[in-house]
Every structure is written in C-alpha cells, then in structure tokens.
C-alpha cells in the first residue's frame, strides 16, 4: 500500500464524520436581499440618525458650558493685571478686586475641571460623528442595486455589530 493511500478501516467513526462534514461544508449559499432586510436597514439608519442628533445637541450644550466657564477664567486675570497697573497696589479697592478675581477664576477653573465639560463635549461630538458614519454606510449599501451588494447576512451582521459597539462605548446622554 502506498503512503498516500489511507486504509478506511483504520479511521475512527468520529474522524469519518469530520471528513464527511468538511466535504459537505465547502459550498456557501448567500442570503438574498429582501424588502424586510432593507426595511430593517432603514430602521437602523433612522435609529442612528436620532442618536446622532441627540449626541450633537448634547455636544453643543456641553461646549457652551465649557466656554461659559473658560472665557471668564481667562479674562478675569487679564482684567486684574490691568487694574494693578492702572490703580496700583496702594489703591483702596485693589485687595478686594484681587481677592475676588482669584476666587472667581479659581472657582470657575475648578468647576470646569471637576465637571469635565471640555472632554464631554468632544466625546459627544465623536459619538455623533460615528453614528453618522454608520448612516452613510447603510445609505451606500442601499443605493446599490441588490445584485451588486455584499451578501445580505454578512452585511447585516457587520452593521448590527457596528451599532452595538457604538451603543456600548458611546457616551451616555
């Protein structure tokens, strides 16, 4: 007997089942695109749009809060420097202006740092943009004729995984 020939009797039943399953598992039948699948993609696209808009609104709100606290924290020390040069340290109101300025600037900076508006508005903007990317991906799939699209099961699974990943890791509103 040749080294390449295999004696069938020497193969166990489990190995025979494995060989048979491997030989029958080589052809893959693609899932076809149906109207229900396209409808589901439209639903996902609307969901992504709604979430993207919500993140965008929250990003704008956080950005406004960030600037409301940051701009005075920048301008007050500049004003204090001007008053020191103009009035001098001997002026009767200089200690009041100086201590008030330091107190307000420190408070605004501490609040801004503690609440983290700067980081939060960036995270919301990133989340909004990522949901928009999924919307554009879905749109690019639906714009193609069905015969030129990727297999429906593969495409749907990829989009579903993208949305689930975004939902898991995006900033909570």
C-alpha positions in Angstrom: 0.0 0.0 0.0 1.2 3.5 -0.9 1.9 6.1 1.8 -0.7 8.4 0.3 -3.4 5.8 0.4 -5.5 5.6 3.6 -6.9 2.5 4.9 -10.6 3.2 5.6 -10.8 0.6 8.3 -8.1 2.4 10.3 -10.2 5.7 10.5 -12.4 6.1 13.6 -16.1 6.9 13.2 -15.5 10.4 14.6 -12.9 11.1 12.0 -15.2 9.8 9.3 -17.9 12.2 10.4 -15.4 15.0 10.5 -14.2 14.2 6.9 -17.8 14.0 5.6 -18.8 17.3 7.3 -15.8 19.0 5.9 -16.5 17.8 2.4 -20.2 18.9 2.5 -19.4 22.3 4.2 -17.5 23.8 1.3 -20.4 25.5 -0.5 -21.9 28.6 1.0 -25.3 29.8 -0.2 -25.6 33.6 0.3 -28.6 35.1 1.9 -30.5 37.1 -0.6 -31.6 40.7 -0.1 -35.3 41.1 0.7 -37.6 44.0 1.3 -37.7 43.1 5.0 -33.9 43.3 5.3 -33.9 46.7 3.5 -36.7 47.8 5.9 -34.6 46.8 8.8 -31.6 48.8 7.5 -33.8 51.8 7.1 -34.9 51.4 10.7 -31.3 51.2 11.8 -30.5 54.2 9.8 -33.3 56.2 11.5 -32.1 55.0 14.9 -28.5 56.1 14.1 -29.8 59.5 12.9 -31.8 60.0 16.1 -28.9 59.1 18.3 -26.5 61.2 16.3 -28.8 64.2 16.6 -29.1 63.7 20.4 -25.3 63.4 20.8 -24.9 66.5 18.6 -27.3 68.5 20.8 -25.6 67.4 23.9 -22.2 68.2 22.5 -23.3 71.8 21.7 -24.8 72.1 25.3 -21.5 70.9 26.9 -19.4 73.1 24.6 -21.5 76.2 25.6 -21.0 75.3 29.3 -17.3 74.8 28.7 -16.9 78.3 27.1 -19.1 80.0 29.7 -16.7 78.8 32.4 -13.5 79.1 30.4 -13.7 82.5 28.9 -14.2 84.4 32.2 -11.4 82.3 33.8 -9.2 83.8 31.1 -10.5 87.3 31.0 -10.6 88.0 34.8 -6.8 87.6 35.3 -6.2 89.8 32.4 -8.5 92.4 33.9 -6.8 92.0 37.3 -3.4 92.7 35.6 -4.8 95.8 34.0 -6.3 97.1 37.3 -3.0 96.5 39.1 -1.1 98.6 36.5 -3.7 101.3 36.4 -4.7 101.7 40.0 -1.6 100.3 41.7 -1.4 98.1 44.8 -2.0 101.1 47.0 -5.5 101.8 45.8 -8.1 101.1 48.4 -10.1 98.6 46.2 -7.2 96.7 44.9 -7.3 93.9 47.6 -11.0 93.5 47.1 -10.6 93.3 43.3 -7.6 91.0 43.6 -9.1 88.5 46.0 -12.5 88.5 44.2 -10.7 87.9 40.9 -8.7 85.0 42.2 -11.7 83.5 43.9 -13.9 83.6 40.8 -11.1 82.4 38.5 -10.3 79.5 40.8 -13.9 78.5 41.2 -14.6 78.6 37.5 -11.5 76.6 36.7 -12.2 74.0 39.5 -15.8 73.6 38.3 -14.8 73.3 34.7 -12.2 70.7 35.6 -14.4 68.8 38.0 -17.4 68.6 35.6 -15.2 67.9 32.6 -17.3 69.8 30.1 -14.3 70.1 27.7 -13.8 66.3 27.5 -17.5 65.5 27.5 -18.4 67.8 24.5 -15.6 66.2 22.5 -16.8 62.7 23.4 -20.4 63.6 22.3 -19.1 65.0 19.0 -17.1 61.9 18.3 -20.1 59.7 19.1 -22.4 61.8 16.8 -19.9 61.5 14.0 -19.5 57.7 14.4 -23.3 57.2 14.2 -23.3 59.4 11.1 -20.7 57.2 9.6 -22.9 54.1 10.1 -25.8 56.1 8.5 -23.6 56.8 5.4 -22.5 53.2 5.3 -26.1 52.0 5.3 -27.0 54.5 2.7 -24.1 53.4 0.5 -25.4 49.8 0.8 -29.0 50.7 -0.1 -28.1 52.9 -3.0 -26.5 49.9 -4.9 -28.7 47.5 -6.9 -29.3 44.3 -5.0 -27.2 42.2 -7.4 -24.1 44.3 -6.7 -24.3 44.3 -2.9 -22.4 42.2 -0.5 -24.2 39.1 0.8 -27.1 40.2 3.0 -26.2 38.1 6.1 -22.6 39.4 6.1 -23.7 43.0 5.6 -26.4 42.9 8.2 -24.2 41.3 10.8 -21.5 43.9 10.2 -23.9 46.9 10.5 -25.5 45.3 13.6 -22.1 44.8 15.2 -21.1 48.4 14.4 -24.3 49.8 16.0 -24.0 47.5 19.1 -20.4 48.6 19.6 -21.3 52.2 19.3 -24.1 51.8 21.8 -21.8 50.1 24.2 -18.9 52.5 24.1 -20.6 55.9 23.3 -21.1 58.5 26.0 -24.3 58.2 27.9 -26.6 61.2 27.4 
